[in-house]
């Protein structure tokens, strides 16, 4: 077992995905050495075999009596682990590069001001070879593909637990950047995300995504940019609704974000304008092509 790093996974009713993940983690000694923390968010559609699988492979199981939501679950899990570096995966994501996880740990150890490494997401376990492997700064990361420094995570208070579902990573990263930490993309450790979902997840993301994006602007965007950025979010989601066909879901989320932002105005901690401008110039997160994806 690795005493410096481990894997934390939040899951709910994803029995087949978790089986697949455990299979791939155990087939590579470089990955099997990491202890796995499972946080089950009140699964109610799984078999007894599911719990036996977890007891066999997981070092720790945290089991909720009811659905707490991803942000609170990850806060509880990350606070409970005994290791300093947390591989944040989903029940439907896994490493691709055999030595990438160890290289990521070493990079973090050599760079104490980096709070999170964002790993590129790929579409299979056999992606094309890398051409540019150099790490680079990015705005945020995806919680299904990252390495988190626990001490930095705890220092800024973890995820904003009022975000029940979706969009908690960018808001956390704004506080990390403000506290003097950095987030870097790390191409040498790619993650395959087979992204299981259902109609309920699709509609939940359609609501909580726009809500939390608007809410984050209320919490952190400097006043000269606030109305402009909220208008951009409205425009982007209304344009997206042509594809998603859930315009009313998006609209309810956008309006809810404004309401939540106003109700929590006393929690607002706007970023310095110079830092905000710098963050706008960064790629949003790691990506398989290493091309910038500006906010």
C-alpha positions as CSV (number, residue, x, y, z in Angstrom):
1,X,0.0,0.0,0.0
2,X,1.1,3.5,-0.8
3,X,1.2,5.8,2.3
4,X,1.6,9.0,0.3
5,X,-1.4,8.7,-2.0
6,X,-4.7,7.0,-2.4
7,X,-7.9,7.0,-4.5
8,X,-11.2,8.5,-3.4
9,X,-14.4,7.7,-5.2
10,X,-17.9,8.9,-4.6
11,X,-20.6,6.6,-6.0
12,X,-24.3,6.0,-6.0
13,X,-26.1,3.1,-7.8
14,X,-23.2,2.4,-10.1
15,X,-22.6,-1.3,-9.4
16,X,-21.4,-2.3,-12.9
17,X,-19.2,0.7,-13.3
18,X,-17.5,0.1,-9.9
19,X,-16.8,-3.5,-10.9
20,X,-15.2,-2.4,-14.1
21,X,-13.1,0.2,-12.3
22,X,-11.9,-2.3,-9.7
23,X,-11.0,-4.7,-12.4
24,X,-8.8,-2.2,-14.2
25,X,-7.2,-0.8,-11.0
26,X,-6.2,-4.3,-9.9
27,X,-4.7,-5.4,-13.2
28,X,-1.8,-2.9,-12.9
29,X,0.5,-3.2,-9.9
30,X,1.3,0.5,-10.3
31,X,-2.3,1.3,-9.6
32,X,-3.2,-1.5,-7.3
33,X,-0.8,-0.1,-4.6
34,X,-3.1,2.8,-3.9
35,X,-5.7,2.3,-1.1
36,X,-9.2,3.0,-2.3
37,X,-11.7,5.1,-0.2
38,X,-15.3,4.5,-1.4
39,X,-18.0,6.9,-0.3
40,X,-21.4,5.5,-1.1
41,X,-24.2,8.1,-1.4
42,X,-27.1,5.9,-0.1
43,X,-27.2,3.5,-3.0
44,X,-30.6,1.8,-3.1
45,X,-30.5,-0.1,-6.4
46,X,-27.5,-2.5,-5.9
47,X,-27.1,-6.2,-5.1
48,X,-25.5,-7.8,-2.0
49,X,-22.6,-8.6,-4.3
50,X,-21.9,-4.9,-4.6
51,X,-21.2,-4.6,-0.9
52,X,-19.1,-7.7,-1.0
53,X,-17.1,-6.3,-3.9
54,X,-16.4,-3.1,-1.9
55,X,-15.4,-5.0,1.3
56,X,-12.9,-7.0,-0.8
57,X,-11.2,-4.2,-2.7
58,X,-11.7,-1.0,-0.7
59,X,-9.6,0.1,2.2
60,X,-12.5,2.1,3.6
61,X,-16.2,2.4,3.0
62,X,-18.2,5.5,4.0
63,X,-21.9,4.8,3.7
64,X,-24.5,7.6,3.8
65,X,-27.9,7.0,5.3
66,X,-29.3,9.4,2.7
67,X,-28.2,11.3,-0.4
68,X,-25.9,14.1,0.7
69,X,-24.7,15.2,-2.8
70,X,-21.3,15.1,-4.4
71,X,-19.7,18.2,-2.8
72,X,-20.4,17.2,0.8
73,X,-19.5,13.6,0.1
74,X,-16.1,14.6,-1.3
75,X,-15.4,16.9,1.6
76,X,-16.1,14.1,4.1
77,X,-14.0,11.6,2.2
78,X,-11.1,13.9,1.5
79,X,-11.0,15.0,5.2
80,X,-11.0,11.4,6.4
81,X,-8.1,10.0,4.3
82,X,-4.7,9.4,6.0
83,X,-2.7,10.3,2.9
84,X,-1.5,13.7,1.6
85,X,-2.2,13.2,-2.1
86,X,-5.8,12.3,-3.2
87,X,-6.5,10.8,-6.6
88,X,-10.0,12.0,-7.3
89,X,-11.7,9.5,-9.7
90,X,-15.3,8.7,-10.5
91,X,-16.8,5.2,-10.5
92,X,-16.6,5.4,-14.3
93,X,-13.1,6.7,-14.8
94,X,-9.6,5.1,-14.6
95,X,-6.0,5.8,-15.2
96,X,-4.6,5.0,-18.7
97,X,-0.8,5.6,-18.4
98,X,0.8,3.0,-16.3
99,X,3.5,5.2,-14.7
100,X,1.5,8.5,-14.9
101,X,0.1,8.4,-11.4
102,X,3.5,8.0,-9.8
103,X,4.9,10.8,-12.0
104,X,2.1,13.0,-10.9
105,X,2.8,12.4,-7.2
106,X,6.5,13.2,-7.8
107,X,5.6,16.4,-9.6
108,X,3.4,17.5,-6.7
109,X,6.1,16.7,-4.2
110,X,8.6,18.9,-6.1
111,X,6.1,21.8,-6.5
112,X,4.5,22.6,-3.1
113,X,2.4,25.5,-4.4
114,X,0.5,23.3,-6.8
115,X,-2.8,22.3,-5.1
116,X,-4.3,20.2,-7.9
117,X,-3.2,18.4,-11.1
118,X,-5.8,18.2,-13.8
119,X,-5.5,15.0,-15.9
120,X,-6.6,14.9,-19.6
121,X,-9.7,12.9,-20.3
122,X,-9.5,10.4,-23.2
123,X,-12.0,8.2,-24.9
124,X,-10.4,4.7,-24.5
125,X,-7.7,2.8,-22.7
126,X,-5.6,3.0,-25.9
127,X,-5.4,6.7,-26.8
128,X,-2.9,8.1,-29.4
129,X,0.6,8.7,-28.1
130,X,1.4,12.0,-26.5
131,X,3.4,14.6,-28.4
132,X,3.6,17.3,-25.7
133,X,4.0,16.1,-22.1
134,X,4.9,19.4,-20.4
135,X,2.6,20.4,-17.5
136,X,1.0,23.9,-17.8
137,X,-1.3,26.1,-15.7
138,X,-5.0,25.8,-16.1
139,X,-8.1,27.3,-14.4
140,X,-9.7,24.1,-13.0
141,X,-10.1,20.4,-13.3
142,X,-12.6,17.6,-13.4
143,X,-13.2,15.6,-10.1
144,X,-13.2,12.4,-12.1
145,X,-9.5,13.0,-13.2
146,X,-7.3,14.8,-10.7
147,X,-4.7,14.6,-8.0
148,X,-5.4,16.9,-5.0
149,X,-3.1,18.0,-2.3
150,X,-5.1,17.4,0.9
151,X,-3.5,20.1,2.9
152,X,-4.3,22.8,0.4
153,X,-7.9,21.4,0.0
154,X,-8.4,21.6,3.7
155,X,-6.8,25.0,4.1
156,X,-9.4,26.7,1.9
157,X,-12.3,24.8,3.3
158,X,-12.9,22.1,0.6
159,X,-15.7,22.2,-1.8
160,X,-18.5,24.7,-1.3
161,X,-21.0,22.3,0.2
162,X,-24.0,24.4,-0.8
163,X,-23.4,23.1,-4.3
164,X,-25.3,19.9,-4.0
165,X,-24.3,18.6,-7.4
166,X,-22.0,19.6,-10.2
167,X,-19.7,22.6,-10.8
168,X,-17.9,22.4,-7.4
169,X,-14.4,22.2,-8.9
170,X,-14.2,25.6,-10.6
171,X,-15.5,27.4,-7.5
172,X,-12.9,25.6,-5.3
173,X,-10.1,26.5,-7.8
174,X,-11.0,30.2,-7.6
175,X,-10.4,30.0,-3.9
176,X,-7.2,28.0,-4.3
177,X,-5.8,30.5,-6.8
178,X,-6.8,33.4,-4.5
179,X,-4.9,31.7,-1.6
180,X,-1.7,31.6,-3.7
181,X,-1.9,28.0,-5.0
182,X,-1.9,26.9,-8.6
183,X,-3.6,24.3,-10.7
184,X,-1.7,22.6,-13.4
185,X,-2.6,20.3,-16.3
186,X,-0.5,17.1,-16.3
187,X,-0.6,15.3,-19.6
188,X,1.5,12.3,-18.5
189,X,-1.4,10.9,-16.5
190,X,-4.4,10.5,-18.7
191,X,-7.8,9.2,-17.5
192,X,-10.4,7.2,-19.5
193,X,-13.9,8.4,-18.5
194,X,-16.5,6.1,-19.9
195,X,-19.1,8.5,-18.4
196,X,-22.1,6.4,-17.5
197,X,-25.2,8.5,-17.1
198,X,-29.0,8.3,-17.3
199,X,-31.9,10.7,-18.0
200,X,-32.0,11.8,-14.4
201,X,-28.3,12.7,-14.4
202,X,-28.7,14.5,-17.6
203,X,-31.5,16.8,-16.3
204,X,-29.8,17.3,-13.0
205,X,-26.7,18.5,-14.8
206,X,-28.9,20.7,-16.9
207,X,-30.2,22.4,-13.8
208,X,-27.3,22.4,-11.4
209,X,-24.7,23.3,-14.0
210,X,-26.1,26.7,-14.9
211,X,-27.2,27.4,-11.3
212,X,-23.8,26.8,-9.9
213,X,-21.9,28.6,-12.7
214,X,-24.0,31.7,-12.1
215,X,-23.7,31.3,-8.3
216,X,-19.9,31.1,-8.6
217,X,-19.8,34.4,-10.4
218,X,-21.8,36.0,-7.6
219,X,-19.3,34.6,-5.1
220,X,-16.0,35.5,-6.9
221,X,-16.3,37.6,-10.0
222,X,-15.1,41.2,-9.6
223,X,-17.9,43.7,-9.7
224,X,-16.9,45.4,-13.1
225,X,-17.3,42.0,-14.8
226,X,-20.2,40.5,-12.9
227,X,-23.2,41.4,-15.1
228,X,-21.3,40.7,-18.3
229,X,-20.2,37.2,-17.1
230,X,-23.7,36.3,-15.9
231,X,-25.1,37.5,-19.3
232,X,-22.5,35.2,-21.0
233,X,-23.7,32.2,-19.0
234,X,-27.3,32.9,-19.9
235,X,-26.4,33.1,-23.6
236,X,-24.2,30.0,-23.6
237,X,-26.9,27.9,-21.9
238,X,-29.7,29.2,-24.1
239,X,-27.6,28.3,-27.1
240,X,-26.8,24.9,-25.6
241,X,-30.5,24.2,-25.1
242,X,-30.9,24.0,-28.9
243,X,-28.9,20.8,-28.6
244,X,-30.0,19.5,-25.2
245,X,-33.8,20.2,-25.8
246,X,-34.2,21.1,-22.1
247,X,-34.3,24.9,-22.3
248,X,-36.7,25.2,-19.3
249,X,-34.4,23.1,-17.1
250,X,-31.5,25.4,-18.0
251,X,-33.6,28.5,-17.5
252,X,-34.7,27.4,-14.0
253,X,-31.1,26.7,-13.1
254,X,-30.0,30.1,-14.3
255,X,-32.7,31.9,-12.4
256,X,-32.0,29.8,-9.3
257,X,-28.3,30.8,-9.6
258,X,-29.2,34.4,-9.4
259,X,-31.5,33.8,-6.4
260,X,-28.8,31.8,-4.6
261,X,-26.1,34.4,-5.4
262,X,-28.2,37.2,-3.9
263,X,-29.1,35.2,-0.8
264,X,-25.4,34.4,-0.2
265,X,-24.1,37.8,-1.1
266,X,-22.6,38.1,2.4
267,X,-20.2,35.2,1.5
268,X,-18.9,37.0,-1.5
269,X,-15.1,37.1,-1.9
270,X,-14.3,38.7,-5.2
271,X,-11.0,37.9,-6.8
272,X,-8.4,40.7,-7.4
273,X,-8.9,42.0,-10.9
274,X,-5.4,41.2,-12.1
275,X,-5.7,37.6,-10.9
276,X,-9.1,37.4,-12.5
277,X,-7.8,38.6,-15.9
278,X,-4.9,36.1,-15.7
279,X,-7.3,33.2,-15.0
280,X,-9.4,34.2,-18.0
281,X,-6.4,33.6,-20.2
282,X,-5.9,30.0,-19.0
283,X,-7.2,26.8,-20.4
284,X,-10.2,25.6,-18.4
285,X,-8.6,22.3,-17.6
286,X,-6.4,19.6,-19.1
287,X,-7.5,18.2,-22.4
288,X,-6.1,15.5,-24.6
289,X,-4.9,17.9,-27.4
290,X,-3.2,20.3,-25.0
291,X,-5.0,23.2,-26.7
292,X,-6.2,26.1,-24.7
293,X,-9.9,26.3,-24.0
294,X,-10.5,29.8,-22.8
295,X,-13.3,30.7,-20.4
